[in-house]
């Protein structure tokens, strides 16, 4: 019998075993529904109600949904959101792609706007780092897929992900202490305090983390801290200052061949140890925001922010960067009537600017060798956006909106004294409809997306004699249709989409020591289905039993390309399925077996010559809660399956292509959490 199907049968056996858990333990649904979910804390319910106004696929992930497991980065937080490909490479480095956005990216992230409290976390040119975000520093996470990110001015193919920081009014508890640890010398400590006094509220959180890592040269040491201070005045008015800092040391284990990944997954890449490859990052971020209730029907949210990041990054080459980004935003929200019909509207603007001083050297056995790069990169971006709804009937709303964007790139190569500037402008319209009936919604929309190239694409370090590579922005039209809602014991979210992409920015690795070369494809198609189903099999005084299932079908391919015909794009699995069964009972014990299944192999290269095997991973979470103290264990990959978790893209992959990241083997992590 095929090993994947054997694993599925084993998982089904595990899921059929009833276990008992804590009365009142909350595990809010990921799915946004037309009406509030009674399990949601008020602040999460408000977020779901706001996102339910969107005529497209959106999700809210509350902190309660992942607090009983060892969450490190976006792969752990977003694992149950359909349509989101969040794959761990090592440490907190991973792949984040929505509907195939930035699918080629072999390091860092693009194609999805990462934000904290509505403020972009990306550099001014749109390039992002996962490590800048604290995975345990969010009260909840909002996921806006594709064109549904218009609220942030976003015009990326993948949409936006917004991490919302707790404050003194929304934190889960006044005091929280948490200690986690387990396999590979992993240990983490977390402390949070929150409260309010009159008009003043505060939240402070700090966590420290160490692990040797599953792979050689995969260690990680970090300290993160968040401070959120608020002052309220009048009704629904406040000013808030949010400060965040992180100091991160992370080894880079490198990529290996497919055979090495499947036979010796702990081994590092060929030069990872001899060059002591690592990624050390220090970042500080400050935001000053306000919310004002201007009238009964009109509110304003706005603010300014600044981020400073220092990067010390010896890999195949030695990279030193000093990056500063600052910006401002303002958004109005209005609700009222238009020609006697219920209506609402939001409109606003985002502006950001910043620069990077970048030095590149040969990595000479972990020391700085000859200088090969000395550059200044300055970028700016302005987004104007608006979207409105008019309810032509009580349940049917017509939706229209658009964003206008400008992006500037200014680059100076000090090694050869050459410089170049380039500006991009675009208009991205959007139309849709939203129909509500009871607890269910049906939606459809058509949206244009535009993504200008970032500096890593324009000024490619493996083309030292040039300035900018001639690249066009990536453009796409995306159509989606779907439904979400809740009926009795079942909640669902199902979306089908198709994106016609022109000039998709794709990259491939030319060698193990040279960064990716990026180019515009001609025409590509991204289409798929995103589905999530939650079923409360039992929901009574004796306990709760919930089956959660997510499924994704992803068909990303060239469209009659002269070189690649209709070949599939590499990396993304065509089919992905995840299931978990959680039982909570009066005894204080909870258990949650889970299955992560990729039933089909994926292509490793654009020419579709090498396949990467699929896999099935089994895990289980368990624990108990008593008097505000929770003990839990999170066991993953119980069968110690060898598999590939992610890879770099290649034109033609061979047995010698060192482009693969091995997945982690069996790990057992646990922790204790206390609230006061």
C-alpha positions in Angstrom: 0.0 0.0 0.0 1.3 3.5 -0.8 2.9 5.0 2.3 0.8 8.2 2.1 -2.5 6.2 2.2 -1.1 4.1 5.0 -0.3 7.2 7.0 -3.8 8.5 6.3 -5.3 5.3 7.7 -3.1 5.5 10.8 -4.2 9.1 11.3 -7.8 8.2 11.0 -7.3 5.5 13.6 -5.8 8.2 15.9 -8.6 10.6 15.2 -11.2 8.0 16.2 -9.8 7.7 19.7 -11.8 9.9 22.2 -9.9 11.9 24.8 -11.0 14.5 27.3 -10.1 18.1 28.0 -10.6 21.3 30.0 -14.1 22.8 30.3 -14.1 26.3 28.8 -10.9 25.9 26.9 -11.2 28.1 23.9 -10.0 27.3 20.4 -11.7 29.9 18.2 -12.4 29.0 14.6 -10.1 30.3 11.8 -13.1 30.9 9.6 -14.8 34.3 9.3 -18.6 34.1 9.3 -21.4 36.6 8.8 -22.2 36.5 12.5 -20.1 36.4 15.6 -18.8 33.0 16.9 -19.8 32.6 20.5 -16.4 31.1 21.4 -14.5 34.3 20.3 -13.2 36.8 22.8 -14.7 40.2 22.1 -11.7 41.7 20.4 -11.4 38.7 18.0 -15.2 38.8 17.3 -14.8 42.5 16.3 -12.0 41.6 13.9 -14.1 38.8 12.3 -17.1 41.2 12.0 -14.9 43.8 10.3 -13.3 41.3 7.9 -16.8 39.8 7.1 -17.4 43.0 5.1 -14.8 41.8 2.6 -16.2 40.3 -0.7 -13.4 37.7 -0.8 -11.4 35.2 1.1 -10.1 36.4 4.5 -9.3 34.7 7.8 -8.6 35.6 11.5 -6.3 33.5 13.6 -6.7 34.2 17.3 -3.8 33.6 19.8 -6.0 30.9 21.4 -5.8 28.8 18.2 -2.0 28.1 18.7 -1.2 28.8 22.3 -1.2 25.1 23.2 1.6 24.2 20.8 5.2 25.3 20.2 4.7 28.1 17.7 7.8 29.5 15.9 7.1 31.8 13.0 4.4 31.9 10.3 4.4 28.1 9.5 3.1 27.3 12.9 0.7 30.3 13.2 -0.9 30.0 9.7 -0.9 26.2 9.2 -4.7 26.0 9.4 -5.4 28.8 6.9 -6.4 27.4 3.5 -4.6 28.8 0.6 -1.5 29.9 2.6 1.7 28.0 1.8 3.8 28.5 5.0 6.7 26.1 5.0 9.6 26.0 7.5 13.1 25.9 6.0 15.2 26.2 9.3 14.8 28.2 12.4 12.3 31.0 11.7 13.3 31.2 8.0 10.5 29.9 5.8 8.4 30.3 2.7 5.3 32.3 2.8 3.1 32.3 -0.3 -0.5 33.0 -0.9 -2.0 31.8 -4.2 1.6 31.3 -5.6 2.8 34.8 -4.7 6.6 35.1 -4.6 6.8 31.4 -5.2 10.3 31.5 -6.7 11.7 33.3 -3.6 14.6 31.2 -2.3 15.2 33.5 0.7 13.2 36.1 2.7 9.8 37.1 1.4 7.9 39.1 -1.2 4.5 39.0 -2.8 2.6 39.3 0.6 2.4 42.5 2.6 3.5 41.7 6.2 2.2 44.3 8.7 1.9 44.8 12.4 -1.0 46.8 13.7 -1.8 47.9 10.1 1.7 49.2 9.5 3.9 47.5 6.9 6.8 45.5 8.2 8.6 45.4 4.9 11.4 47.6 3.7 10.5 50.6 1.5 11.0 48.5 -1.6 8.6 45.8 -0.4 11.1 43.1 0.6 10.4 41.5 4.0 12.0 39.4 6.7 10.0 36.9 8.8 12.3 37.2 11.7 11.3 40.8 12.4 7.9 39.6 13.6 7.3 38.1 17.1 5.1 35.0 16.7 4.0 35.2 20.3 3.4 39.0 20.3 0.1 39.0 18.4 -3.4 39.0 20.0 -4.7 37.8 16.6 -3.6 37.6 13.0 -5.7 38.9 10.0 -5.1 37.2 6.6 -6.3 39.1 3.5 -5.8 36.9 0.5 -5.1 38.5 -2.9 -6.9 41.7 -3.7 -8.7 41.6 -0.4 -5.8 43.5 1.1 -7.0 46.8 -0.3 -7.6 48.1 3.2 -3.8 48.3 3.5 -3.3 49.8 0.1 -1.8 46.4 -0.9 -1.7 45.5 -4.6 0.4 42.3 -4.3 -0.8 39.0 -5.8 -0.8 37.3 -2.4 -2.5 40.0 -0.3 -1.6 40.9 3.3 -1.1 39.4 6.7 -1.6 41.8 9.7 -0.3 40.9 13.2 -2.3 42.8 15.8 -0.5 43.5 19.1 -2.2 43.0 22.5 -2.9 46.1 24.6 -4.1 46.7 28.1 -7.7 46.3 27.1 -7.4 43.2 24.8 -4.6 41.1 26.3 -5.7 37.5 27.3 -4.7 38.0 31.0 -3.1 40.6 33.3 -0.1 38.4 33.9 1.3 35.5 31.8 4.4 33.4 32.3 5.4 30.6 29.9 8.3 28.2 29.6 8.7 25.8 26.6 11.5 23.3 25.8 12.3 20.0 24.3 14.2 18.3 21.4 17.5 19.7 20.2 18.2 21.7 23.4 15.3 24.0 22.7 14.1 26.3 25.4 12.0 29.5 25.5 10.8 31.8 28.2 7.9 34.2 27.9 6.6 36.9 30.2 3.7 39.3 29.6 2.0 41.9 31.7 -1.1 44.1 30.9 -3.5 46.4 32.6 -5.3 49.7 32.6 -5.8 52.5 35.1 -8.3 55.1 34.2 -7.7 56.4 30.7 -4.2 54.7 30.5 -3.6 51.1 29.4 -0.4 49.2 28.9 1.0 45.9 27.6 4.6 44.6 27.9 5.9 41.3 26.6 9.4 39.8 26.4 10.6 36.3 25.2 13.9 34.7 24.9 14.6 31.6 22.8 17.5 29.2 22.2 17.7 26.0 20.1 20.6 24.0 18.7 18.3 23.3 15.7 17.4 20.0 14.0 20.2 20.4 11.5 23.9 21.1 12.0 24.5 24.9 11.8 20.8 25.4 12.5 21.1 27.0 15.9 19.1 30.1 17.0 19.3 32.6 19.8 17.0 35.5 20.1 15.4 38.0 22.5 12.3 40.0 21.6 10.3 42.7 23.4 7.1 44.6 22.8 5.7 47.7 24.7 2.2 49.0 23.9 1.0 52.1 25.7 -2.4 53.7 25.1 -4.4 56.7 26.2 -8.1 56.9 25.7 -10.2 60.1 25.7 -13.9 60.6 24.9 -15.8 57.8 23.2 -13.8 55.6 20.9 -10.8 57.9 20.8 -7.3 56.9 21.7 -3.6 57.5 21.1 -1.2 54.6 21.1 2.6 54.1 21.1 4.0 50.7 20.2 7.7 49.9 20.5 9.3 46.7 19.4 12.8 45.4 19.4 14.5 42.1 18.5 18.1 40.7 18.6 18.4 37.5 16.6 21.3 35.2 16.0 20.6 32.3 13.6 22.8 29.8 11.9 22.2 28.9 8.3 22.5 25.2 7.6 22.3 25.6 3.8 20.7 23.5 1.0 21.5 20.0 0.0 20.8 17.6 -2.8 17.5 15.6 -2.9 19.3 12.4 -2.0 21.0 14.0 1.0 17.7 15.5 2.2 16.0 12.1 2.2 18.9 10.1 3.6 20.8 12.4 6.0 18.5 15.4 6.8 20.6 16.7 9.7 23.7 17.3 7.6 24.4 20.9 6.6 25.1 22.2 3.1 28.6 21.8 1.6 30.0 25.2 2.8 27.6 26.1 5.6 30.0 25.1 8.4 33.3 26.0 6.8 32.0 29.5 6.1 30.1 29.7 9.4 27.0 30.8 7.5 24.6 32.7 9.7 22.1 35.5 9.8 22.4 38.0 12.7 19.7 40.7 12.8 18.9 43.5 15.2 15.8 45.6 14.6 13.9 48.4 16.4 10.5 49.7 15.5 8.4 52.5 16.8 4.8 53.4 15.9 2.6 56.2 17.0 -1.1 55.8 16.1 -4.4 57.3 16.8 -8.1 56.4 16.4 -10.7 59.1 16.4 -14.4 58.9 16.4 -15.2 62.0 14.2 -18.9 61.5 14.0 -21.4 58.7 14.7 -20.7 57.4 11.2 -17.1 58.3 10.6 -13.8 57.2 12.2 -10.2 57.9 11.4 -7.1 55.8 12.0 -3.6 57.0 11.3 -0.1 57.1 12.4 3.6 57.4 11.7 6.3 54.7 12.2 10.0 54.1 11.8 12.1 50.9 11.6 15.8 50.4 11.9 17.5 47.1 11.0 21.1 45.9 11.0 22.0 42.7 9.2 25.2 40.7 9.6 24.8 37.8 7.1 27.7 35.6 6.0 26.4 33.1 3.5 27.9 32.3 0.1 28.9 35.9 0.1 29.3 38.2 3.2 26.4 40.6 3.4 26.3 43.7 5.7 23.2 45.9 5.6 22.0 49.0 7.5 18.4 49.7 6.7 16.1 52.5 7.9 12.4 52.7 6.9 9.8 55.3 7.9 6.3 56.1 6.8 2.8 57.4 7.6 -0.7 56.3 6.9 -4.3 57.5 7.4 -7.6 55.7 6.8 -11.2 56.9 7.1 -14.1 54.5 7.8 -17.7 55.6 7.1 -21.0 53.9 7.5 -24.3 55.4 6.6 -26.8 55.5 3.7 -26.5 56.4 0.0 -29.8 57.1 -1.9 -31.7 55.4 0.9 -29.5 52.3 0.8 -27.2 51.0 3.5 -23.6 51.7 2.6 -20.1 51.9 3.9 -16.7 53.1 2.6 -13.1 53.2 3.6 -10.4 55.3 1.9 -6.9 56.5 2.8 -3.2 56.5 1.9 0.1 54.8 2.9 3.5 56.4 2.3 6.8 54.9 3.1 10.5 55.7 2.3 13.8 54.3 3.3 17.3 53.3 2.4 19.8 50.6 2.8 23.6 50.8 2.9 24.9 47.5 1.6 28.4 46.1 1.7 29.3 42.8 0.1 32.5 40.7 0.5 33.8 37.3 -0.4 33.2 34.9 2.4 36.7 33.7 3.1 36.2 30.9 5.6 33.8 33.1 7.7 36.0 36.1 7.4 35.5 39.2 5.2 37.4 38.7 2.0 37.8 41.1 -0.9 35.0 43.6 -1.3 32.6 42.9 -4.2 29.8 45.3 -3.5 29.3 48.8 -2.0 25.8 50.2 -2.7 23.2 52.7 -1.5 19.6 51.8 -2.1 16.8 54.3 -1.6 13.1 53.5 -2.2 9.8 55.2 -1.7 6.2 54.1 -2.2 2.8 55.8 -2.1 -0.6 54.0 -2.2 -4.0 55.7 -2.4 -6.9 53.4 -1.9 -10.7 53.3 -1.5 -13.4 50.7 -1.4 -17.1 51.0 -0.8 -20.2 48.8 -0.4 -23.8 49.6 -1.3 -26.6 47.2 -0.2 -29.0 47.2 -3.1 -31.1 44.8 -1.0 -30.9 43.8 2.7 -28.5 41.0 2.0 -26.8 41.9 -1.3 -24.0 44.4 -1.5 -22.2 45.7 -4.6 -18.6 46.5 -4.0 -16.1 48.7 -5.9 -12.7 50.0 -5.2 -9.2 50.7 -6.5 -5.7 51.6 -5.4 -3.2 53.9 -7.2 0.4 53.2 -6.5 3.8 54.8 -7.1 7.1 53.2 -6.3 10.6 54.8 -6.7 14.0 53.1 -6.8 17.3 54.9 -6.6 20.5 52.9 -6.6 24.2 53.9 -6.4 27.0 51.4 -7.1 30.0 52.9 -5.4 32.4 50.3 -6.8 32.0 51.5 -10.4 30.5 54.9 -9.7 27.3 54.1 -11.7 23.8 54.9 -10.5 20.3 54.5 -11.8 16.8 55.5 -10.8 13.4 54.1 -11.9 9.8 54.9 -11.1 6.7 52.7 -11.4 3.1 53.8 -11.3 -0.1 51.7 -11.6 -3.9 51.6 -11.1 -5.5 48.5 -9.6 -9.3 48.5 -9.8 -11.6 46.1 -8.0 -15.3 45.1 -8.3 -17.2 42.5 -6.4 -20.4 41.5 -4.7 -21.3 40.1 -1.3 -24.6 38.3 -0.4 -25.6 37.5 3.1 -28.3 35.2 4.4 -28.4 34.2 8.0 -25.0 33.0 9.1 -23.8 32.4 5.5 -22.2 34.6 2.8 -21.5 34.2 -0.9 -18.9 36.5 -2.5 -17.2 37.2 -5.8 -14.7 39.7 -7.0 -12.3 40.6 -9.8 -9.1 42.5 -8.8 -6.0 43.7 -10.5 -2.6 43.4 -8.7 0.7 45.0 -9.5 4.1 44.3 -7.9 7.1 46.4 -8.9 10.5 44.7 -8.7 12.5 45.2 -5.5 16.2 46.0 -5.3 17.2 42.4 -5.1 15.7 41.9 -8.6 16.8 45.2 -10.2 20.4 45.3 -8.9 21.4 41.7 -9.0 24.7 41.1 -7.2 25.8 38.5 -9.7 25.8 41.1 -12.5 28.5 43.4 -10.9 29.1 45.4 -14.1 25.5 46.5 -14.5 23.2 48.7 -12.6 19.5 47.7 -13.1 18.3 44.6 -14.9 15.5 45.6 -17.3 12.4 44.3 -15.5 8.7 45.1 -15.7 6.3 45.0 -12.8 4.4 41.8 -12.3 0.7 42.3 -13.2 -2.3 40.1 -12.8 -6.1 40.0 -12.9 -7.6 37.6 -10.3 -11.2 36.4 -10.2 -12.5 34.6 -7.1 -15.8 33.2 -6.0 -16.6 31.6 -2.7 -18.8 31.1 0.3 -18.3 31.0 4.1 -20.5 30.6 7.1 -21.8 28.5 9.9 -24.8 26.2 10.1 -25.4 24.4 13.3 -22.3 22.4 14.2 -20.4 23.1 10.9 -18.4 26.1 9.8 -17.0 26.4 6.3 -14.9 28.6 4.0 -14.5 27.6 0.3 -13.0 29.7 -2.4 -12.1 29.1 -6.1 -9.8 31.6 -7.8 -7.9 32.1 -11.1 -5.2 34.7 -11.7 -4.0 35.6 -15.2 -0.4 36.8 -14.6 1.7 38.8 -16.9 5.4 39.3 -16.3 5.6 37.1 -13.2 8.9 37.7 -11.4 10.6 34.3 -11.3 14.1 33.3 -10.2 16.4 30.4 -10.3 19.7 29.6 -8.5 22.7 29.7 -10.8 25.0 28.0 -8.2 25.1 27.3 -4.5 27.1 30.5 -3.8 25.4 33.0 -6.2 22.1 34.6 -5.4 19.1 34.0 -7.6 18.7 35.6 -11.0 15.3 37.1 -11.4 13.4 37.6 -14.7 10.0 38.3 -16.1 8.0 35.3 -17.4 5.7 36.0 -20.3 2.3 34.6 -19.2 1.4 32.4 -16.3 -1.8 31.1 -14.7 -2.4 30.6 -11.0 -5.6 28.9 -10.1 -6.9 26.8 -7.2 -9.4 26.0 -4.5 -9.0 26.9 -0.8 -11.3 25.0 1.5 -11.7 24.8 5.3 -14.3 22.8 7.3 -14.8 22.8 11.0 -17.2 20.3 12.5 -18.1 20.2 16.2 -19.0 16.5 16.5 -19.7 17.0 20.2 -20.4 20.3 21.9 -22.0 19.8 25.3 -21.4 20.0 29.0 -19.4 16.8 29.0 -16.9 18.0 26.4 -16.2 19.1 22.9 -14.9 17.2 19.9 -14.0 19.3 16.8 -12.7 18.0 13.5 -10.8 20.6 11.5 -9.9 20.0 7.9 -8.2 22.2 5.3 -7.6 21.4 1.7 -5.8 23.2 -1.1 -5.6 22.6 -4.8 -2.9 24.7 -6.5 -2.4 24.7 -10.2 0.3 27.2 -11.1 1.8 27.0 -14.6 3.2 28.7 -17.6 0.7 29.7 -20.3 2.0 28.7 -23.8 5.5 29.9 -22.9 8.1 29.6 -25.8 10.6 27.8 -23.6 8.4 26.1 -20.9 5.2 25.5 -22.8 2.4 24.8 -20.2 4.8 23.4 -17.5 3.9 23.6 -13.9 5.8 26.1 -11.7 7.9 24.2 -9.1 7.7 24.2 -5.3 3.9 24.5 -4.6 2.1 21.2 -4.0 -0.8 20.5 -6.3 -2.8 19.0 -3.4 -2.4 19.6 0.3 -4.6 18.4 3.1 -4.5 18.9 6.8 -6.7 17.4 9.5 -6.8 17.6 13.3 -9.3 16.3 15.9 -9.4 18.1 19.2 -11.3 16.9 22.3 -11.8 19.0 25.4 -13.6 17.7 28.4 -14.4 18.5 32.0 -11.4 16.6 33.3 -8.9 19.3 32.3 -7.2 17.2 29.6 -7.1 17.9 25.9 -5.6 15.8 23.0 -5.3 16.8 19.4 -3.9 14.3 16.8 -3.1 15.8 13.4 -2.1 14.9 9.9 -0.3 17.0 7.3 -0.5 15.3 3.9 1.0 16.1 0.5 -0.3 13.1 -1.5 1.5 14.0 -4.7 5.0 14.8 -5.7 5.9 18.3 -6.8 8.2 19.6 -9.6 11.6 20.8 -8.6 12.3 22.8 -11.7 10.7 24.9 -14.5 11.5 22.2 -17.1 9.6 19.6 -15.1 12.4 17.1 -15.1 12.8 16.2 -11.4 10.1 15.4 -8.9 10.2 15.9 -5.1 8.3 13.1 -3.3 5.1 14.0 -1.3 4.8 13.0 2.3 2.5 12.5 5.2 3.4 13.7 8.7 1.7 12.6 11.9 1.6 14.6 15.1 -0.2 15.0 18.4 -0.7 17.7 20.9 -1.9 17.0 24.4 -2.1 18.6 27.9 -4.3 19.7 30.7 -5.4 22.9 32.4 -6.0 23.4 36.1 -6.5 26.7 37.9 -5.0 28.9 35.3 -2.0 26.7 34.7 -1.7 24.7 31.5 0.8 22.0 30.7 1.1 20.8 27.1 3.2 18.7 24.8 3.6 19.1 21.0 5.0 16.0 19.2 5.6 16.3 15.5 6.6 13.9 12.7 6.0 10.9 15.0 7.2 8.4 12.3 10.5 10.4 11.8 9.7 10.7 8.1 12.5 12.1 5.9 11.1 14.6 3.5 11.8 17.9 1.7 10.1 20.9 3.4 11.1 23.5 0.8 13.5 24.3 -2.0 14.9 26.9 -4.3 13.7 27.0 -7.9 15.8 25.8 -10.7 15.6 25.8 -14.5 16.7 22.1 -14.8 17.2 20.1 -11.6 19.6 17.1 -11.4 20.8 14.7 -8.8 23.7 17.2 -8.1 21.4 20.2 -7.6 21.9 21.4 -4.0 18.6 23.3 -3.7 16.6 21.4 -1.1 15.8 22.1 2.6 15.3 18.8 4.6 12.2 18.8 6.8 12.6 18.3 10.5 12.5 14.8 11.9 10.7 13.6 15.1 10.5 16.4 17.7 8.9 16.5 21.0 8.4 19.9 22.7 6.4 20.8 25.7 5.6 23.7 28.0 3.8 25.2 31.0 1.8 28.4 30.8 0.4 30.2 33.9 -2.1 33.1 33.9 -2.9 35.3 36.8 
